[in-house]
Amino acid sequence: PGATAWSGNGERMAYASDVDGKIWIVDVESGAKHGVSSADGGVHGNPSWSPDGRWVAYERFLGSRYDIVTIATDGTSANALTSDANNRFPAWSPLGDYVAFVRWEGDYNLVDTDLFVQKADGTTVLTRLTTGFRKMTHISWDPGGTRVLVQVDSGAPAGNSDIWRANL
C-alpha cells in the first residue's frame, strides 16, 4: 500500500491503495478492511485521522489538481475542503477543529508552496500560515494545537530538508 496512518487509539490503520487509488481502513487486530473513499475517478492518498477516530482527511488527485477531502470512517459524508489550486499533505489538528495542508499554484517541483489551515468542517475561509517557502511536505501539529511543524526542501543538495515552525 501507499501512505499509511494509525488511528489515535492504535486499533485501526488507514492507507492509500496503490491498486485502486482509494483510502482503506484496516482493523489491526482482525485484519478486516473496508474501502472508505469512493471510486470517483481520482487517486487518493496521504490519509490523516481526526483525533476522535471518526473522520479521515486525505488528498484527492482528480484531473490535474489535488484537493483535500474529509470523510467519515464508514465512507459517508465526504466533504471537499478545497476546490482550487493544488492542496496536499493534510494533517488534522489535535483538537479536531482544523486541517492543515500545503498549497501551491502550477508545478509543485518549480514553485513555492504555502502552508494553510482550514476548519475541518469547511465553514471558514482558509488561513495562510506561510508565504513562498520552497517545496513543503509532511505536517505535524504540536499537542496544544497552536503550532505546526513542516518539512521544507532546503534546496541543495537535492534531498536535504529543514523543519520549519509556523504559529497559528
Contacts in CASP RR format, 6 or more apart in sequence:
PFRMAT RR
TARGET T0000
AUTHOR 0000-0000-0000
METHOD contacts of the structure
MODEL  1
PGATAWSGNGERMAYASDVDGKIWIVDVESGAKHGVSSADGGVHGNPSWS
PDGRWVAYERFLGSRYDIVTIATDGTSANALTSDANNRFPAWSPLGDYVA
FVRWEGDYNLVDTDLFVQKADGTTVLTRLTTGFRKMTHISWDPGGTRVLV
QVDSGAPAGNSDIWRANL
1 15 0 8 1.000
1 16 0 8 1.000
1 17 0 8 1.000
1 18 0 8 1.000
1 24 0 8 1.000
2 15 0 8 1.000
2 16 0 8 1.000
2 17 0 8 1.000
2 18 0 8 1.000
2 45 0 8 1.000
3 15 0 8 1.000
3 16 0 8 1.000
3 45 0 8 1.000
3 46 0 8 1.000
3 47 0 8 1.000
4 13 0 8 1.000
4 14 0 8 1.000
4 15 0 8 1.000
4 16 0 8 1.000
4 47 0 8 1.000
5 13 0 8 1.000
5 14 0 8 1.000
5 15 0 8 1.000
5 47 0 8 1.000
5 48 0 8 1.000
5 49 0 8 1.000
5 56 0 8 1.000
6 12 0 8 1.000
6 13 0 8 1.000
6 49 0 8 1.000
7 13 0 8 1.000
7 14 0 8 1.000
7 49 0 8 1.000
7 53 0 8 1.000
8 49 0 8 1.000
8 51 0 8 1.000
8 53 0 8 1.000
9 53 0 8 1.000
10 28 0 8 1.000
11 27 0 8 1.000
11 28 0 8 1.000
11 29 0 8 1.000
12 25 0 8 1.000
12 26 0 8 1.000
12 27 0 8 1.000
12 28 0 8 1.000
12 53 0 8 1.000
12 73 0 8 1.000
13 25 0 8 1.000
13 26 0 8 1.000
13 28 0 8 1.000
14 23 0 8 1.000
14 24 0 8 1.000
14 25 0 8 1.000
14 26 0 8 1.000
14 36 0 8 1.000
14 47 0 8 1.000
14 49 0 8 1.000
14 56 0 8 1.000
14 58 0 8 1.000
15 23 0 8 1.000
15 24 0 8 1.000
15 26 0 8 1.000
15 47 0 8 1.000
16 22 0 8 1.000
16 23 0 8 1.000
16 44 0 8 1.000
16 45 0 8 1.000
16 46 0 8 1.000
16 47 0 8 1.000
16 58 0 8 1.000
17 23 0 8 1.000
17 24 0 8 1.000
20 39 0 8 1.000
21 42 0 8 1.000
21 43 0 8 1.000
21 44 0 8 1.000
21 45 0 8 1.000
22 35 0 8 1.000
22 36 0 8 1.000
22 37 0 8 1.000
22 38 0 8 1.000
22 39 0 8 1.000
22 44 0 8 1.000
23 35 0 8 1.000
23 36 0 8 1.000
23 37 0 8 1.000
23 44 0 8 1.000
23 45 0 8 1.000
23 47 0 8 1.000
23 56 0 8 1.000
23 58 0 8 1.000
23 71 0 8 1.000
24 33 0 8 1.000
24 34 0 8 1.000
24 35 0 8 1.000
24 36 0 8 1.000
25 33 0 8 1.000
25 34 0 8 1.000
25 35 0 8 1.000
25 36 0 8 1.000
25 56 0 8 1.000
25 73 0 8 1.000
26 32 0 8 1.000
26 33 0 8 1.000
27 33 0 8 1.000
35 75 0 8 1.000
36 56 0 8 1.000
36 71 0 8 1.000
36 73 0 8 1.000
36 74 0 8 1.000
36 75 0 8 1.000
37 44 0 8 1.000
37 58 0 8 1.000
37 60 0 8 1.000
37 69 0 8 1.000
37 71 0 8 1.000
37 75 0 8 1.000
37 78 0 8 1.000
38 75 0 8 1.000
38 78 0 8 1.000
40 60 0 8 1.000
40 62 0 8 1.000
41 62 0 8 1.000
42 60 0 8 1.000
42 61 0 8 1.000
42 62 0 8 1.000
42 63 0 8 1.000
43 60 0 8 1.000
43 61 0 8 1.000
43 62 0 8 1.000
44 58 0 8 1.000
44 59 0 8 1.000
44 60 0 8 1.000
44 61 0 8 1.000
44 69 0 8 1.000
45 58 0 8 1.000
45 59 0 8 1.000
45 60 0 8 1.000
46 58 0 8 1.000
46 59 0 8 1.000
46 88 0 8 1.000
46 89 0 8 1.000
46 90 0 8 1.000
47 56 0 8 1.000
47 57 0 8 1.000
47 58 0 8 1.000
48 56 0 8 1.000
48 57 0 8 1.000
48 58 0 8 1.000
48 90 0 8 1.000
48 91 0 8 1.000
48 92 0 8 1.000
48 99 0 8 1.000
49 55 0 8 1.000
49 56 0 8 1.000
49 92 0 8 1.000
50 56 0 8 1.000
50 57 0 8 1.000
50 70 0 8 1.000
50 92 0 8 1.000
50 96 0 8 1.000
50 120 0 8 1.000
51 92 0 8 1.000
51 93 0 8 1.000
51 94 0 8 1.000
51 95 0 8 1.000
51 96 0 8 1.000
52 96 0 8 1.000
53 73 0 8 1.000
54 72 0 8 1.000
54 73 0 8 1.000
55 70 0 8 1.000
55 71 0 8 1.000
55 72 0 8 1.000
55 73 0 8 1.000
55 92 0 8 1.000
55 120 0 8 1.000
56 70 0 8 1.000
56 71 0 8 1.000
56 73 0 8 1.000
57 68 0 8 1.000
57 69 0 8 1.000
57 70 0 8 1.000
57 81 0 8 1.000
57 90 0 8 1.000
57 91 0 8 1.000
57 92 0 8 1.000
57 99 0 8 1.000
57 120 0 8 1.000
58 68 0 8 1.000
58 69 0 8 1.000
58 71 0 8 1.000
58 90 0 8 1.000
59 66 0 8 1.000
59 67 0 8 1.000
59 68 0 8 1.000
59 69 0 8 1.000
59 87 0 8 1.000
59 88 0 8 1.000
59 89 0 8 1.000
59 90 0 8 1.000
59 101 0 8 1.000
60 66 0 8 1.000
60 67 0 8 1.000
60 68 0 8 1.000
60 69 0 8 1.000
60 80 0 8 1.000
65 84 0 8 1.000
65 85 0 8 1.000
65 86 0 8 1.000
66 86 0 8 1.000
66 87 0 8 1.000
66 88 0 8 1.000
67 80 0 8 1.000
67 81 0 8 1.000
67 82 0 8 1.000
67 83 0 8 1.000
67 87 0 8 1.000
68 80 0 8 1.000
68 81 0 8 1.000
68 82 0 8 1.000
68 87 0 8 1.000
68 88 0 8 1.000
68 90 0 8 1.000
68 99 0 8 1.000
68 101 0 8 1.000
68 118 0 8 1.000
69 78 0 8 1.000
69 79 0 8 1.000
69 80 0 8 1.000
69 81 0 8 1.000
70 77 0 8 1.000
70 78 0 8 1.000
70 79 0 8 1.000
70 81 0 8 1.000
70 99 0 8 1.000
70 120 0 8 1.000
71 77 0 8 1.000
71 78 0 8 1.000
71 79 0 8 1.000
79 121 0 8 1.000
79 122 0 8 1.000
81 87 0 8 1.000
81 99 0 8 1.000
81 101 0 8 1.000
81 118 0 8 1.000
81 120 0 8 1.000
81 122 0 8 1.000
82 101 0 8 1.000
82 103 0 8 1.000
82 118 0 8 1.000
82 126 0 8 1.000
85 103 0 8 1.000
85 104 0 8 1.000
85 105 0 8 1.000
86 103 0 8 1.000
86 104 0 8 1.000
86 105 0 8 1.000
86 106 0 8 1.000
86 108 0 8 1.000
87 101 0 8 1.000
87 102 0 8 1.000
87 103 0 8 1.000
87 116 0 8 1.000
88 101 0 8 1.000
88 102 0 8 1.000
88 108 0 8 1.000
88 137 0 8 1.000
89 101 0 8 1.000
89 102 0 8 1.000
89 136 0 8 1.000
89 137 0 8 1.000
89 138 0 8 1.000
89 139 0 8 1.000
90 99 0 8 1.000
90 100 0 8 1.000
90 101 0 8 1.000
90 139 0 8 1.000
91 99 0 8 1.000
91 100 0 8 1.000
91 101 0 8 1.000
91 139 0 8 1.000
91 140 0 8 1.000
91 141 0 8 1.000
91 148 0 8 1.000
92 98 0 8 1.000
92 99 0 8 1.000
92 120 0 8 1.000
92 141 0 8 1.000
93 99 0 8 1.000
93 100 0 8 1.000
93 117 0 8 1.000
93 120 0 8 1.000
93 141 0 8 1.000
93 145 0 8 1.000
94 141 0 8 1.000
94 142 0 8 1.000
94 143 0 8 1.000
94 144 0 8 1.000
94 145 0 8 1.000
95 144 0 8 1.000
95 145 0 8 1.000
96 120 0 8 1.000
97 119 0 8 1.000
97 120 0 8 1.000
98 117 0 8 1.000
98 118 0 8 1.000
98 119 0 8 1.000
98 120 0 8 1.000
98 145 0 8 1.000
99 117 0 8 1.000
99 118 0 8 1.000
99 120 0 8 1.000
100 115 0 8 1.000
100 116 0 8 1.000
100 117 0 8 1.000
100 129 0 8 1.000
100 139 0 8 1.000
100 141 0 8 1.000
100 148 0 8 1.000
101 115 0 8 1.000
101 116 0 8 1.000
101 117 0 8 1.000
101 118 0 8 1.000
101 139 0 8 1.000
102 113 0 8 1.000
102 114 0 8 1.000
102 115 0 8 1.000
102 116 0 8 1.000
102 136 0 8 1.000
102 137 0 8 1.000
102 139 0 8 1.000
102 150 0 8 1.000
103 113 0 8 1.000
103 114 0 8 1.000
103 115 0 8 1.000
103 116 0 8 1.000
103 126 0 8 1.000
104 111 0 8 1.000
104 112 0 8 1.000
104 113 0 8 1.000
104 114 0 8 1.000
105 111 0 8 1.000
108 135 0 8 1.000
109 135 0 8 1.000
112 132 0 8 1.000
112 133 0 8 1.000
112 134 0 8 1.000
113 132 0 8 1.000
113 133 0 8 1.000
113 134 0 8 1.000
113 135 0 8 1.000
113 136 0 8 1.000
114 128 0 8 1.000
114 129 0 8 1.000
114 130 0 8 1.000
114 131 0 8 1.000
114 132 0 8 1.000
114 133 0 8 1.000
114 136 0 8 1.000
115 128 0 8 1.000
115 129 0 8 1.000
115 130 0 8 1.000
115 133 0 8 1.000
115 136 0 8 1.000
115 139 0 8 1.000
115 148 0 8 1.000
115 150 0 8 1.000
115 166 0 8 1.000
116 126 0 8 1.000
116 127 0 8 1.000
116 128 0 8 1.000
116 129 0 8 1.000
117 126 0 8 1.000
117 127 0 8 1.000
117 129 0 8 1.000
117 148 0 8 1.000
117 168 0 8 1.000
118 124 0 8 1.000
118 125 0 8 1.000
118 126 0 8 1.000
118 127 0 8 1.000
127 168 0 8 1.000
129 148 0 8 1.000
129 166 0 8 1.000
129 167 0 8 1.000
129 168 0 8 1.000
130 136 0 8 1.000
130 150 0 8 1.000
130 164 0 8 1.000
130 166 0 8 1.000
133 150 0 8 1.000
133 152 0 8 1.000
133 164 0 8 1.000
134 152 0 8 1.000
134 153 0 8 1.000
134 154 0 8 1.000
134 155 0 8 1.000
135 152 0 8 1.000
135 153 0 8 1.000
136 150 0 8 1.000
136 151 0 8 1.000
136 152 0 8 1.000
136 153 0 8 1.000
136 164 0 8 1.000
137 150 0 8 1.000
137 151 0 8 1.000
137 153 0 8 1.000
138 150 0 8 1.000
138 151 0 8 1.000
139 148 0 8 1.000
139 149 0 8 1.000
139 150 0 8 1.000
140 148 0 8 1.000
140 149 0 8 1.000
140 150 0 8 1.000
141 147 0 8 1.000
141 148 0 8 1.000
141 149 0 8 1.000
142 148 0 8 1.000
142 149 0 8 1.000
145 168 0 8 1.000
146 167 0 8 1.000
146 168 0 8 1.000
147 165 0 8 1.000
147 166 0 8 1.000
147 167 0 8 1.000
147 168 0 8 1.000
148 165 0 8 1.000
148 166 0 8 1.000
148 168 0 8 1.000
149 163 0 8 1.000
149 164 0 8 1.000
149 165 0 8 1.000
150 163 0 8 1.000
150 164 0 8 1.000
150 165 0 8 1.000
150 166 0 8 1.000
151 161 0 8 1.000
151 162 0 8 1.000
151 163 0 8 1.000
152 161 0 8 1.000
152 162 0 8 1.000
152 163 0 8 1.000
152 164 0 8 1.000
153 159 0 8 1.000
153 160 0 8 1.000
153 161 0 8 1.000
154 160 0 8 1.000
154 161 0 8 1.000
154 162 0 8 1.000
END
